[in-house]
Amino acid sequence: YRPGCCEDIILPATKPHVGTLVFLHGLGDTGEGWHEPLMMLAETFPHLKMILPSAPQAPVTLNMGMVMPAWFDLQRLDEQDPAVGLEPSVSNIHALLDKELAETGLPSTKLVLAGFSQGGALALTAGYRYGKTLAAVAALSGWLPKPSEFAKKADSANANTQFIMMHGVADEVVRFSWGRNGFKALQAAGRKGDFKGYDRLGHGLDVENEWADFHIWLAKIFPDAIAKAAGKN
């Protein structure tokens, strides 16, 4: 595993560790950009460890070749973008997951892979291509890159792994319809999940509604963590 432009941000479990959430930021951001929302999450889930890696610096064609943190190149912002450089990032996220399993001794079914925007696109791709069964996968304001390749490259280990996609109806960057189409493609490939839309939300995080729903969803993935927290263990 090779860290990106910045050191990974690690929020350790503050109570006995029962699972890990890996959260991937969006284009041009770093793990630090999601530090505060993940700190909020950590208060609810003290038994979970949070990892916020950062993408490597790379030129982005869509942004006139400017160098910025990017999980892969974007040539155009639509569902048919070729996502050049996606494969190395998928491999690197798999290496990060392997590293976490080796260091903690957790079963892979105690790992959740999630992300925002381009990070959400990578989470869906890397999650369903991973050769070990994950607890769940999530994408906020994301899309499914190369949907025609999904079934061919997905790993059977995660055939039954659930997912959730959350998206702003007013998203002006990653269109709501692109997220919805990715959800339909995942459903068509036999994956089971939910899609939630948020009125008036653009390309960002709605803490009051969307992030609250993410808390509820994560609690269903890790009911043992909530039980332990309630028992103050």
Backbone hydrogen bonds in HBPLUS format (Angstrom, degrees):
<---DONOR---> <-ACCEPTOR-->    atom                        ^
c    i                          cat <-CA-CA->   ^        H-A-AA   ^      H-
h    n   atom  resd res      DA  || num        DHA   H-A  angle D-A-AA Bond
n    s   type  num  typ     dist DA aas  dist angle  dist       angle   num
A0005-CYS N   A0055-ALA O   2.96 MM  50  6.04 169.1  1.98 122.3 121.3     1
A0009-ILE N   A0052-LEU O   3.02 MM  43  4.96 174.4  2.02 132.1 131.7     2
A0052-LEU N   A0009-ILE O   2.81 MM  43  4.96 163.8  1.83 154.6 158.3     3
A0011-LEU N   A0050-MET O   2.80 MM  39  4.90 173.6  1.80 151.7 153.8     4
A0050-MET N   A0011-LEU O   2.88 MM  39  4.90 166.2  1.89 142.9 147.6     5
A0014-THR N   A0046-PRO O   2.82 MM  32  5.18 127.3  2.10 138.7 154.3     6
A0015-LYS N   A0046-PRO O   3.00 MM  31  5.45 140.7  2.16 140.7 132.2     7
A0018-VAL N   A0047-HIS O   2.90 MM  29  5.71 164.8  1.92 154.4 155.9     8
A0049-LYS N   A0019-GLY O   2.96 MM  30  6.39 161.2  2.00 152.2 156.1     9
A0020-THR N   A0110-LYS O   2.94 MM  90  6.43 157.9  1.99 161.9 168.7    10
A0112-VAL N   A0020-THR O   2.95 MM  92  6.38 155.7  2.01 159.3 165.6    11
A0021-LEU N   A0049-LYS O   2.85 MM  28  6.26 160.2  1.88 164.1 169.2    12
A0051-ILE N   A0021-LEU O   2.86 MM  30  6.26 158.7  1.91 160.5 164.0    13
A0022-VAL N   A0112-VAL O   2.89 MM  90  6.23 169.6  1.90 169.2 171.4    14
A0114-ALA N   A0022-VAL O   2.87 MM  92  6.16 167.5  1.89 170.2 173.2    15
A0023-PHE N   A0051-ILE O   2.95 MM  28  6.31 164.0  1.97 169.8 174.8    16
A0024-LEU N   A0114-ALA O   2.85 MM  90  6.26 153.1  1.92 134.0 141.3    17
A0116-PHE N   A0024-LEU O   2.92 MM  92  6.37 152.3  2.00 170.6 176.0    18
A0029-ASP N   A0026-GLY O   3.20 MM   3  5.68 157.1  2.26 135.7 136.0    19
A0028-GLY N   A0069-PRO O   2.83 MM  41  4.81 166.1  1.85 164.6 160.5    20
A0033-GLY N   A0030-THR O   3.02 MM   3  5.57 144.6  2.15 113.8 122.4    21
A0034-TRP N   A0031-GLY O   3.05 MM   3  5.66 159.4  2.09 116.4 122.6    22
A0035-HIS N   A0032-GLU O   3.07 MM   3  4.96 167.4  2.09 108.1 110.5    23
A0038-LEU N   A0034-TRP O   3.13 MM   4  6.17 156.3  2.19 145.8 152.8    24
A0039-MET N   A0035-HIS O   2.86 MM   4  6.08 139.9  2.02 145.2 157.2    25
A0039-MET N   A0036-GLU O   3.12 MM   3  5.00 122.3  2.46  93.9 108.8    26
A0040-MET N   A0036-GLU O   3.08 MM   4  6.43 150.6  2.17 150.5 157.7    27
A0041-LEU N   A0037-PRO O   3.09 MM   4  6.43 150.4  2.19 139.5 147.6    28
A0042-ALA N   A0038-LEU O   2.82 MM   4  6.07 150.7  1.91 143.8 152.0    29
A0043-GLU N   A0039-MET O   3.17 MM   4  6.46 137.7  2.36 141.0 150.2    30
A0044-THR N   A0041-LEU O   3.04 MM   3  5.39 128.1  2.32 104.5 117.2    31
A0045-PHE N   A0041-LEU O   2.95 MM   4  6.20 147.1  2.06 147.0 157.6    32
A0048-LEU N   A0045-PHE O   3.05 MM   3  5.54 167.6  2.06 119.6 122.6    33
A0070-ALA N   A0056-PRO O   2.98 MM  14  6.05 162.2  2.01 166.3 162.4    34
A0058-ALA N   A0068-MET O   2.91 MM  10  5.56 157.0  1.96 137.3 141.0    35
A0068-MET N   A0058-ALA O   3.03 MM  10  5.56 161.9  2.06 134.9 134.6    36
A0060-VAL N   A0066-MET O   2.91 MM   6  5.67 145.6  2.03 139.1 146.2    37
A0063-ASN N   A0060-VAL O   3.02 MM   3  5.43 133.3  2.24 109.1 121.2    38
A0065-GLY N   A0060-VAL O   2.89 MM   5  4.73 138.4  2.06 134.5 134.0    39
A0064-MET N   A0061-THR O   3.10 MM   3  5.28 126.9  2.40 126.4 120.0    40
A0062-LEU N   A0074-LEU O   2.74 MM  12  5.55 140.0  1.90 176.5 167.1    41
A0066-MET N   A0063-ASN O   3.08 MM   3  5.70 165.3  2.10 118.9 123.6    42
A0073-ASP N   A0084-VAL O   2.79 MM  11  5.27 154.8  1.86 178.5 170.8    43
A0081-ASP N   A0078-ASP O   3.24 MM   3  5.75 166.2  2.26 119.0 119.6    44
A0086-LEU N   A0083-ALA O   3.12 MM   3  5.63 150.0  2.21 139.7 137.5    45
A0090-VAL N   A0086-LEU O   2.93 MM   4  6.23 154.6  1.99 156.8 165.1    46
A0091-SER N   A0087-GLU O   3.00 MM   4  6.29 164.3  2.03 155.7 159.2    47
A0092-ASN N   A0088-PRO O   2.93 MM   4  6.15 149.7  2.02 141.5 150.2    48
A0093-ILE N   A0089-SER O   2.91 MM   4  6.12 156.0  1.97 150.9 156.4    49
A0094-HIS N   A0090-VAL O   2.95 MM   4  6.22 156.2  2.01 149.5 156.6    50
A0095-ALA N   A0091-SER O   2.98 MM   4  6.25 147.2  2.08 140.3 149.3    51
A0096-LEU N   A0092-ASN O   2.94 MM   4  6.26 144.8  2.07 140.8 150.5    52
A0097-LEU N   A0093-ILE O   2.92 MM   4  6.25 158.3  1.97 151.8 156.8    53
A0098-ASP N   A0094-HIS O   2.90 MM   4  6.14 159.4  1.94 147.9 153.9    54
A0099-LYS N   A0095-ALA O   2.90 MM   4  6.05 154.0  1.97 142.3 149.5    55
A0100-GLU N   A0096-LEU O   2.97 MM   4  6.25 155.9  2.03 148.1 154.1    56
A0101-LEU N   A0097-LEU O   3.00 MM   4  6.29 158.9  2.05 151.3 156.6    57
A0102-ALA N   A0098-ASP O   2.92 MM   4  6.16 160.0  1.96 150.6 156.3    58
A0103-GLU N   A0099-LYS O   2.93 MM   4  6.06 156.3  1.99 150.0 156.2    59
A0104-THR N   A0100-GLU O   3.03 MM   4  6.00 149.2  2.13 145.2 152.2    60
A0105-GLY N   A0101-LEU O   2.86 MM   4  5.36 150.3  1.95 139.9 147.3    61
A0110-LYS N   A0107-PRO O   3.01 MM   3  5.75 151.3  2.09 124.6 126.8    62
A0111-LEU N   A0108-SER O   3.07 MM   3  5.52 146.7  2.19 124.5 122.3    63
A0135-ALA N   A0111-LEU O   2.86 MM  24  5.45 157.0  1.92 153.4 158.3    64
A0113-LEU N   A0136-ALA O   3.24 MM  23  6.69 158.2  2.29 151.9 152.9    65
A0138-ALA N   A0113-LEU O   3.00 MM  25  6.47 147.8  2.10 144.2 149.2    66
A0115-GLY N   A0138-ALA O   3.16 MM  23  6.49 127.8  2.45 127.1 141.1    67
A0140-LEU N   A0115-GLY O   2.86 MM  25  6.19 166.5  1.88 159.2 163.8    68
A0119-GLY N   A0116-PHE O   2.82 MM   3  4.84 132.6  2.04 144.9 132.3    69
A0117-SER N   A0140-LEU O   2.78 MM  23  6.18 158.8  1.82 163.2 169.3    70
A0120-GLY N   A0117-SER O   2.95 MM   3  4.97 124.2  2.27  96.3 111.3    71
A0121-ALA N   A0117-SER O   2.96 MM   4  6.38 151.7  2.04 151.3 159.3    72
A0122-LEU N   A0118-GLN O   3.00 MM   4  6.28 154.7  2.06 144.1 150.5    73
A0123-ALA N   A0119-GLY O   2.86 MM   4  6.03 149.7  1.95 138.4 147.4    74
A0124-LEU N   A0120-GLY O   2.99 MM   4  6.24 163.2  2.02 152.5 154.8    75
A0125-THR N   A0121-ALA O   3.18 MM   4  6.36 159.8  2.23 141.9 147.7    76
A0126-ALA N   A0122-LEU O   2.74 MM   4  5.80 170.7  1.75 161.0 162.5    77
A0127-GLY N   A0123-ALA O   2.81 MM   4  5.50 151.3  1.90 137.6 147.1    78
A0128-TYR N   A0124-LEU O   3.25 MM   4  6.18 166.5  2.27 136.9 140.5    79
A0129-ARG N   A0125-THR O   3.13 MM   4  6.21 123.8  2.47 138.5 152.7    80
A0130-TYR N   A0127-GLY O   3.36 MM   3  5.40 156.4  2.42  99.7 106.6    81
A0155-ASP N   A0128-TYR O   2.77 MM  27  6.09 164.9  1.80 151.2 154.4    82
A0137-VAL N   A0162-GLN O   3.09 MM  25  6.54 144.9  2.22 144.6 155.3    83
A0164-ILE N   A0137-VAL O   3.08 MM  27  6.69 138.0  2.26 144.2 156.8    84
A0139-ALA N   A0164-ILE O   2.98 MM  25  6.50 152.3  2.06 154.2 162.8    85
A0166-MET N   A0139-ALA O   2.96 MM  27  6.44 155.2  2.03 152.6 159.5    86
A0141-SER N   A0166-MET O   2.69 MM  25  6.06 169.4  1.70 165.8 169.3    87
A0149-GLU N   A0146-LYS O   2.92 MM   3  5.57 155.1  1.99 121.0 128.5    88
A0150-PHE N   A0147-PRO O   3.21 MM   3  5.19 156.9  2.27 102.1 109.0    89
A0153-LYS N   A0149-GLU O   3.11 MM   4  6.22 153.5  2.18 158.8 165.6    90
A0153-LYS N   A0150-PHE O   3.15 MM   3  5.46 123.6  2.49 103.1 116.5    91
A0154-ALA N   A0150-PHE O   2.85 MM   4  5.77 134.6  2.05 159.0 170.8    92
A0158-ASN N   A0155-ASP O   3.15 MM   3  6.01 160.0  2.19 122.4 126.2    93
A0159-ALA N   A0156-SER O   3.09 MM   3  4.88 162.7  2.13 112.3 109.6    94
A0161-THR N   A0158-ASN O   3.27 MM   3  4.91 164.8  2.29  98.0 102.4    95
A0163-PHE N   A0192-LYS O   3.18 MM  29  6.60 140.0  2.35 136.2 145.4    96
A0194-ASP N   A0163-PHE O   3.12 MM  31  6.63 142.9  2.26 137.0 145.3    97
A0165-MET N   A0194-ASP O   2.88 MM  29  6.29 153.1  1.96 150.5 159.4    98
A0196-LYS N   A0165-MET O   2.85 MM  31  6.33 158.6  1.90 156.4 163.5    99
A0167-HIS N   A0196-LYS O   2.89 MM  29  6.35 154.3  1.96 162.4 169.9   100
A0198-TYR N   A0167-HIS O   2.93 MM  31  6.20 140.1  2.09 147.8 152.8   101
A0171-ASP N   A0168-GLY O   3.16 MM   3  5.12 157.7  2.21 111.5 110.3   102
A0169-VAL N   A0198-TYR O   2.94 MM  29  5.54 165.8  1.96 127.0 131.7   103
A0170-ALA N   A0201-LEU O   3.00 MM  31  5.32 130.3  2.25 138.7 145.6   104
A0178-TRP N   A0175-ARG O   2.94 MM   3  5.30 130.9  2.18 104.9 118.2   105
A0179-GLY N   A0175-ARG O   3.29 MM   4  6.79 156.9  2.35 154.3 159.7   106
A0180-ARG N   A0176-PHE O   2.95 MM   4  6.22 162.6  1.98 152.5 158.0   107
A0181-ASN N   A0177-SER O   2.82 MM   4  5.94 152.7  1.89 142.0 149.2   108
A0182-GLY N   A0178-TRP O   3.00 MM   4  6.22 151.5  2.08 144.0 151.3   109
A0183-PHE N   A0179-GLY O   3.00 MM   4  6.32 152.4  2.08 147.6 155.3   110
A0184-LYS N   A0180-ARG O   2.98 MM   4  6.33 155.9  2.04 147.4 153.7   111
A0185-ALA N   A0181-ASN O   2.92 MM   4  6.18 150.4  2.00 144.0 152.3   112
A0186-LEU N   A0182-GLY O   2.96 MM   4  6.24 153.5  2.04 147.9 154.5   113
A0187-GLN N   A0183-PHE O   2.92 MM   4  6.21 158.1  1.97 149.7 156.2   114
A0188-ALA N   A0184-LYS O   2.84 MM   4  6.05 157.0  1.89 146.3 152.9   115
A0189-ALA N   A0185-ALA O   3.06 MM   4  6.26 134.6  2.27 136.1 147.5   116
A0189-ALA N   A0186-LEU O   3.16 MM   3  5.07 128.5  2.44  92.0 105.6   117
A0191-ARG N   A0186-LEU O   2.94 MM   5  5.38 154.6  2.00 158.1 149.8   118
A0190-GLY N   A0187-GLN O   2.88 MM   3  5.13 157.1  1.94 111.6 115.7   119
A0201-LEU N   A0198-TYR O   3.27 MM   3  5.70 160.9  2.31 127.0 129.0   120
A0210-GLU N   A0206-ASP O   2.92 MM   4  5.06 108.9  2.44 126.4 145.1   121
A0211-TRP N   A0206-ASP O   2.88 MM   5  6.16 161.4  1.92 152.5 155.5   122
A0213-ASP N   A0209-ASN O   2.91 MM   4  6.15 149.5  2.00 145.5 153.9   123
A0214-PHE N   A0210-GLU O   2.90 MM   4  6.26 144.3  2.03 143.0 153.8   124
A0215-HIS N   A0211-TRP O   2.99 MM   4  6.30 150.9  2.08 142.6 149.4   125
A0216-ILE N   A0212-ALA O   3.10 MM   4  6.47 157.1  2.16 145.2 150.8   126
A0217-TRP N   A0213-ASP O   2.87 MM   4  6.12 161.6  1.90 151.0 156.0   127
A0218-LEU N   A0214-PHE O   2.84 MM   4  6.02 163.3  1.87 152.5 156.9   128
A0219-ALA N   A0215-HIS O   2.95 MM   4  6.16 147.9  2.05 145.8 154.7   129
A0220-LYS N   A0216-ILE O   3.25 MM   4  6.61 138.2  2.44 140.1 150.0   130
A0220-LYS N   A0217-TRP O   3.07 MM   3  5.27 130.6  2.32  99.2 112.1   131
A0221-ILE N   A0217-TRP O   3.20 MM   4  6.62 138.8  2.38 140.0 151.5   132
A0221-ILE N   A0218-LEU O   3.05 MM   3  4.96 124.0  2.37  92.1 107.1   133
A0222-PHE N   A0218-LEU O   2.90 MM   4  6.19 151.9  1.98 151.2 158.7   134
A0225-ALA N   A0222-PHE O   3.06 MM   3  5.37 129.7  2.32 105.0 117.5   135
A0226-ILE N   A0222-PHE O   3.37 MM   4  6.80 154.1  2.44 150.9 157.3   136
A0227-ALA N   A0223-PRO O   2.94 MM   4  6.17 159.7  1.98 147.4 153.5   137
A0228-LYS N   A0224-ASP O   2.92 MM   4  6.07 156.7  1.98 143.0 149.2   138
A0229-ALA N   A0225-ALA O   2.93 MM   4  6.10 157.3  1.99 142.6 149.3   139
A0230-ALA N   A0226-ILE O   2.86 MM   4  6.05 158.1  1.91 151.1 156.8   140
A0231-GLY N   A0227-ALA O   2.99 MM   4  6.19 140.9  2.15 138.3 149.0   141
A0231-GLY N   A0228-LYS O   3.10 MM   3  5.00 120.7  2.47  90.1 105.4   142
A0233-ASN N   A0228-LYS O   2.96 MM   5  5.29 164.9  1.99 153.3 151.5   143
A0232-LYS N   A0229-ALA O   3.00 MM   3  4.88 155.1  2.06  98.9 106.3   144
